[in-house]
Structure formats: C-alpha cells, structure tokens
Amino acid sequence: MRKLMPVLAAALLLTACGETSAGSSNELLISSASSLTDVMLTAEKEFKKTHPEVELAFNFGSSSKLRNQIEQGAPVDLFLSASAKDMDRLEQEGMVERQDIQNFAENRLVLASIEQLDETDPEKLLKNSSGVIAVGEPESVPVGFFTKEALSRSGLWESLKGKFIYAKDARQVLSYIESGNAEMGVVYSSDAQLSSSIRTRIDLPQEGIEIVYPAAVIEGAKNKEAAEAFLAFLSSEDGQKLLQEFGFLPIEGVNSDA
C-alpha cells in the first residue's frame, strides 16, 4: 500500500494542476466587425490597464462571416457586430439572449476618394463617375447592404451596377480606394476618417438608415466574466470617448463611468 501512495499522490497532483490551468484561462475570444479593427486594438490596451490578467484575441471579418463561424461552433466569447440583422439571427437561434444584446456605437456612410473633389453633391459625383466605384458585397457585408439601401433610395443603385467593384468587407472597400483600383467608394465614416490617403469624404443621404453596432456575449462563452467586463468598458464614458476618437458616433443612453 505504501508503494502505491506516491503514484496516487502524483496522479492527484497532475489532475489538480490540469484543473487549475484550464479553469484559470483568461483568454477572451472576440469576433469583431472589420470596421472596428483600429479602435479595438487601442481599446485592448486601455482595457488591460485595469484588467492586466485578461488576454484578448480578436478575429476580424465581415459580420455575416463571423456570425456563420459562430453558428458552426467556433469558440467565441463576445461578438461585436456591424449588423443588427446578424445579431438578430443569432438571437433567433438561441446563441445569444435578447436581453444581453447591447448597442455600443453607430456609424455613417460616406463617399470617399483619394482625389480632392470640388463637387460636394455625392449623387452628382456618382452619376458623373467614369471610373470604378468600390462598394461592399450587399448580400454578405453590412457596409454593402447599407450602401445598396442608401443608393436605392436615391434611385442610383441599378444605374451604377456596371461600375461597381465588390469587396468582402469594409476594410477591403477602403483598400480599393486607397490603392487607386477604384475612383471612389462608399465606406464607413470611421474608416475614411482614419485613412491618411482619403482626401474627399462626403456624407451620403441616409435618412431612415441606422448603422448600429450591437454586441453580445455568446451562449456557452468560456470567459463570460471578461466578455462582460470588456463590453462594459466599451459602453463606459471612456469607451465611448475612444470610439468617437476613431470616427464612430456615440450611443445615447449608454452607461457612463461609475
């Protein structure tokens, strides 16, 4: 019996170490819309000042692609979407709770170009354009969906179809413009503001179009506490100021620092 004791003790020690390691994991897995890339990388630095023990791991992409990954079982703690439609679908599928969905930012659409354009009417610029116009893919990318809705209301979408180059996400729309592969394009105001190459930014008419960023902790999240803490930071006074610095619009009624 005495010979067995060291073996049993070693086994118990390894088991305890394994449980401690798994239970103390502080990696926070965040799937985030690509248009949030720059502000999230800065938000990470600010968040870690008060939560140094949390390791943030971001997966950036179009909201629809990220939603599909979550549906397929990808490990995600927190979803930051640029599309209420994609978040609603996850809610309908029981992957997020309705009461947990929280809007944390808004955005606007702008017509952008690396050229300094004298004309300030976006509809005239689009109609008279002789080059390529970059837009998001309307069936799978939120910025494309909003662009189609805005241009359709102006009666321009169908007439401009032959000039479009379609992008897989908001960042690719911007890259087409910055590289000169498109004469102009429709991007989020936040993306255009941060680009050092963009010289023309003109708001598109978008009455009745709300570009809202909802967030929610995913059901079964491994690090729910850290996910809730990071979302609380984004909704705080400091988080909202940071989002505004990166060109996003604040959400009315979010909690201030307390």
Secondary structure as UniProt FT lines:
FT   TURN            2..3
FT   HELIX           4..23
FT   STRAND          27..33
FT   HELIX           34..36
FT   HELIX           37..50
FT   TURN            52..53
FT   STRAND          55..61
FT   HELIX           63..71
FT   TURN            72..73
FT   STRAND          78..80
FT   HELIX           84..92
FT   TURN            93..94
FT   HELIX           98..100
FT   STRAND          102..107
FT   STRAND          109..113
FT   HELIX           122..128
FT   STRAND          133..136
FT   TURN            138..140
FT   HELIX           142..153
FT   TURN            154..155
FT   HELIX           157..160
FT   HELIX           161..163
FT   STRAND          164..167
FT   HELIX           170..178
FT   TURN            179..180
FT   STRAND          184..188
FT   HELIX           189..194
FT   STRAND          200..203
FT   TURN            207..208
FT   STRAND          211..217
FT   TURN            219..220
FT   TURN            222..223
FT   HELIX           224..235
FT   HELIX           237..245
FT   TURN            246..247
FT   TURN            252..253
//
